[in-house]
Amino acid sequence: MSDSIQSKRAALFSSLFRDFEGPAFSIRLWDGSCWRSSAGDRSVLTIVVESPKALHALLAEPNEITLGEAFIHGDLEIEGDIFSVFSIAEHIFNRPSSVRQRIFERASALFFGLGRWAKHGSRHSLKRDRASISYHYDQPVAFFEPWLGRTLAYSCACFRDERDTLDLAQEQKLDLICRKLRLRSQERFLDIGCGWGSLILHAAARFRVHAHGITLSREQERVAKRRIEEANLDRSCTVELLDYRSLSGAQLQFDKIASVGMFEHVGLRNLRRYFGIVRDVLKPGGVFLNHGIARSQLSPVRDSSFIDKYVFPDGHLVTLPQVVEAAESQGLEIRDIENLREHYELTLRRWVEGLRRNSGLLLRQVSELTYRIWLLYMAGSAAAFRRGDIAVFQVLISRPDRGHSRLPLSREDWYSAAPSNHFAEV
């Protein structure tokens, strides 16, 4: 490569990252040439550009889709600290974009949306929601087990100490949810979006409730039923394939309800309906815990979203005020709100470590494309939680019984007892 071409590339990179205030990094091109963002500091990562096409994605009109696709198809590689690459991406995305780029992003989002409408129907219809959940969750459980750990809990863990293992932190989360709900023996407990059954298993074994879970994923239903049978909890723990909207016509009511990592799929348009259905199946004086991700009101909403296209089709993050308004509009009362943002960053970092550590095993279960999508999604989400663009909230909500909440005056019992070690035993 001629010195003039190399100097032009160096000038382009220097111009692009002139005001970058993040960690030192390097860019290495397919021809072996290398550019460093800082001459004196040691690079924490190297972005490996494998082709001219990938260089164009980085320099010409970069967005979440073009850079994300370059990574998942192997045209871009990350050597070193993958989490730090997202401060570099944010710097690139925050540059003023051209009119052409904005038109391209909006057109891409429109065509992607039209394609899903033609295949699965309108957004948040029963058919389309079922397809979206299946797309994300119906991977072989053997893909999830190595990095989720023995609880198989696919949601934010709770760390009492940053050195806690993932398994311990997940057990602490399950215990905290049950304590916030103040589950009592023989109560009827519902888990909306129960995943592979982690919470209902914990609640039935530790708190002796009659636990029922619902999910839209056939694979999760199958695995949850197997785990219930293996734990000998089939008399007190059940799971079924059911949309939460089908609960409204049921003639049953529950003492306590939880929803963990599910309401991100509900959408703002259905949020009042969601809380209305919860109210209908929750007994007066009952309590509901909604554990889910919400976005900051100041976080940017981009037309081109890698997560919407490749990870969570039709996923929609609302803000915390929208959650509170929707719940209160249905006659429910907010009793407590806890922000676990830092806990989710720690959780995601553990998951990324597990994905990388078990890559050989995981690639026997899924394609390299799928593996790289999950790796990028997890690492990018950790960066978003660190920035504060998104947070995860546990919102404790009651259905008052003629003005009575039936709740004690303090929260002391939430933290007074040591967490159970149920999953270590079974």
N, C-alpha and C positions, 0 to 999 in steps of 0.2 A: 504494500500500500504506500502511495506517495506521501511525502511529508505534508504537502498542501491539503490533501484529503483529511489526514489525521489532525492537522491544525484546525481545519474547518469544523470537524466534529467536536474537538475540544472546546472551540469557541461557542458552539451551539449548547453543549452541556453547561459551560460556565455561565452563559446567558440565562439558561433555563433555571439554574439553581443559584443565581446570584444572591438572592435574599434568603436562602434556605437556612434555618436556624436549628435543624435537627442534628442527629449524630452523623459522624463522618462515614462515608460509604464510597464504594467503587463501582464503576460500570466497565465490564469486560465484553468486548465484541467478539463475533464469530471468527475474526481474523487474528485474534490474540492481542489486539491493541487495548489499552486500558486507560481510563480517566479516573482521577481521584477528586472527591469534593473538597478535601482538605489535605494539604501537603504534609502537615506536621502530625495530625492526629491519626490514630490507628482506626481503620475501617471496621465497623461492627458487622457489615454485610457487604456482599458483592452481588450486584444485579448482572446476570449473565444474559446477554442478548445474542440469541442463537442464529438470527437471520435478519436480512434487510427489512423483511416484513415486520418483524418485531420492533426494529428501530423506528420504523414509520409509525407504529402504534404508540410508541413512547414519545415521539417528538411532534408528530403532525397534529392529530386531533384526539388526544388521549381522553378516555373516560372509563368508568367502571367496566363496561362491557368489553371494549377493545383490549385493555390491559389484562382484565380477568381472563379473557379467551386466550390471549397470548400465553398466559401462565398455564392454564389447564391443558393446552395443547402442546406444551413443552417448548414453545418459542422463547419464553422467558424462564429463567431459573433464579432461585434465591439461595445463595450460599451464606450461612451465618444466621444472624438474628432475624427471623422472618417477621417478627412483630414490628421491628423498626421500619420495615419497608412501607408501612402505611402512613407514616409521617411524611415520607417522600411522595407517596401518591397524593396525599392531601395537598401538599405544596403545588403539585402539578394541576390538580383539579381546581384549585382556587385561583388559577390565572384567569384573566378575562377570556372568555371563549368567543370564537367567531360566530357570526350569524349562521354560516354554513354548518358549523358544528352543532349549534342549538337546534337547527332544523333537522339535522340527521338524527340527533338523539330523540327528539319528539316523534319523528317518523318511525324510528325503530321501535319505540315503546308502543306506538299505535298499531303497527303491523303485528307485533308480538301479541298484543291484547286481542286483536281481531282473530288471530290464529287460534287462540285458546277459546274464544267465543264460538268459533265455527266448530271446534272439536268437542267442547265440553259444556257449552251453554253460557248463560250470563254469569257474571261475577257473583260468587257466594251463593249460587244456587246449590241445591242438595247434590246434584250430579257433579258439578264442578268442584265443590269442596271435597267430595269423596275422592276425586281424581287427584287433587292437589295433595291431600294427606297421603294417599297411596304412593305418589311420586317420591315424597320425601322419606317416608317411614318404612315402606315395604322393601327394604334391603334385607338380606339374610341377617338373622340375629348374630351370627358368628362374625359379622363385620363390626357390630357395635360392642360386643362383649370385651374385646381386649383393651379398649380405651375408656369405656364407661365404667368398668370395674364391676365388682360383684353385686352391687345394688341394682345395676342397669337403670339408674335414674338419669334421664336425659333432661336435666334442668339445673338451675343454679344451686350449687351446694352452699353450706353455711360453715365458714371457717372460724373457729375460736382462736386459732393461731395460724399464721401463714405457713407454718411447718406441718400442719395437719395433712394426713394422707387424703387422697380423694375419697376413698371408701369411708373413712371416718367422717369427713365433712358432709358426705351425702347422708349418712345415717343421722347426723346432727340436724340436717335439714328436714328429713322425714319426721324426726322426733319433734322438732320445733313446730311444724305444721299441726301435728296432732295435739300438742300442748296448747297452741293458740286456739284451736277449735275446742279444747277441753273435752276430748272424746271420753266417753264413759262406757263401761261394760254394757253390752246388749243394745246400745244405740244403733240406729240405721244410718250408715255413712255412705255418701255417694262421691265418687271421683270422676269428674267430667274430663275426658281426655286422659285416660289412665295409663297410657303407654304400655310398657311390658309388665305392669302390675306392681311396681315397687311400693307405692303408697298404700294401696289396699292390702297388700301382704303385710306390711309393717303395722298398719292400723288393726288388722284382724288378729295378728299374733301378739302384739304388745299391749293393745288397749281393749282387746276382746269385744270389738264391735262387729256388727254384721255389715261387711264392706262390699259395695257393688261398684264396679268400674265400667265405663263405656268408652269406646274408641271407634274411629272410622278406619283403622288399619287392620286388615285381615291377619297380617303377619304378627302384629302386636297382640291381637286377640288370641291367636294360636299359642304364642309363647306364654302369655299371661296365664292361660288355662293350664298349660303344662306346669308352670311354676307353682300354681295353687295346688295342683294334685301332688307334686313332689313334696310340698310343705305340709301336706295333710290338713289343708285348710278349706276343703271343698264344702264343708257345712256352714262356714261363716264368711266365705269370700267367693264372689262370682264376678264374671266379666261378660260383656256382650258387645256385639257390633251394632252401634246405634249412634245416630246423630243427635246432638243435644236438643235440636228443635223438635224431635219426636218425644221428648219428655213431657211436653206441655199437655198432652192428652192423657198422660198416665194417671191412674187413680191412686198413686202411692206418694207418700211424702217422707222426707228424710229429716233426721234430727240435726245432722251436720253435713255440709257439702264442701268440697274443695275442687279447685281447677288449677292445675299447675302446668304452665307452659302451653296452654291451649288457646287462650282468648286472643292471641296474636293472629289467629286465623278467622276471627269473627268479623272484623271489619267495622268501621264506624257506623255504617248504615244499619247494621244489625245489633249494635251495642245495647240499645234500650231493650230490644226483644230478648237478648241474651240474659240480661239481669231480670227481666220480667218472668222468664221461664224459671230461673233460679228461685225467685220469690214464690212462684206457684208450687214448686215441689219441696220447698223448705218449710218445715213446721213453724208456726208462730213461736217466737222465742228461740228459734234456731239460729245457727251461725254459719256463715259462708266465708271461706278464705280464697281469694283470687290472687294467684301468684303468676305474674306475667310481665313481659317487657313493654315499656312505654318509651316513646321518644321525647326528647327535650323540645320545648316549643321553639327553641332557637336553632335546632339542628337542621341542616339543609335537606330538602327533599329533591332528589335528582330524577330527571326524566328517565335516564338509563340506569337501571339497577341490576347489578350482577345477581344479587340474592333473589330478586323476583323472577329472573329468567332461569337461573340454574339451581336454586336451593329451595325457596319457599314460594312457589307460584301463588299469587293472590294474597300473600301475607301482607298485613297492613298494621303498622304501629300507630296507635293513637297516643294522646298525651294524658298525663295523670288527671288534669282537670276534666277532660272528657270522660274518663272513667268514673270520677266522682259524680259528675252531673247525671250520667246515664243511670248509675245505681240509685241515686236519690230520687230520680224521676219515677222509679218503680216502687217507691215506698220503703226502700231499704235504708239502713242507717250505717254510716261509716263509723267504725269503732277504733280502728288503728291502721296506720300506714307505716311500713318500714321499707327503706331503700337499701337494697342489697347489691348496689352497683359494683363495689370493689370485690365482693364475693364472686360475682359472675366473671370478672376478669381472671381471677385466680382459677376458677373452674375451667374456663376455656384454655388457659395456659396448660393446665394438667391434661386436658383432652388433646391439645396439639402435641404435647410431649408423647402421649400414648399413641397418637396416629403415626408420628415419626418413628418411635421405637419399635412399633409393630408393623411397619410398612410391608415387609415381606409376607407376613401372615395375612394381612388385609388384602393384598393384591391377589391372593388366591380366591377371595370372595367376590371382589368387584373389579371393574376395569381400572386402568391407571387414570383415565379421565374422571371417573367417579371419585377415586381417591383424592385426586388433586383438587376437585371441586370442594370436597369436605375440608381439606387442609386449608385452602384459601379462605373459605367461609368462616372456619373456627378462628383462625388467626386475625382476620379482619374484624370479626365481632369483638374479640378481646381488645383490639385497638379502639373500636367505637365506644366500648364501655369505659376505657381509660380516659378518652377525651370527654366523656360525659354527654355524647350525642344521644345515647340511650341509657336506660337504667332498668332495673328489675325491681318491682314493688310487690310486697305482700300486703294486700288490702284486706283487713278483717271487717266483715259486714254482717249486720244482724237484721233479722226480720222481727221487729218489736211486737210483743204480745200486749196490745192495748196499753202501750207506753212502757212496758217492762222489757228490759233487755235480757234479764236473767243472768247477767254477767257480774262477776265480783268487782270490787272497787279498785283493785290493783292488778298488775301483771306479774307479780312475784312468782306465781306458780309456773310460769313459762320457763323460768331458768333455775328453779330451786332444785330440781332433780337431775341427776346425771343422765345423759342420753342412753337409750337402750342399745344393746349390742345384738339385736335379733338376727341380722344378716350374717354375723360371724358364727351364729349357732346353727343356722339351717343351711 
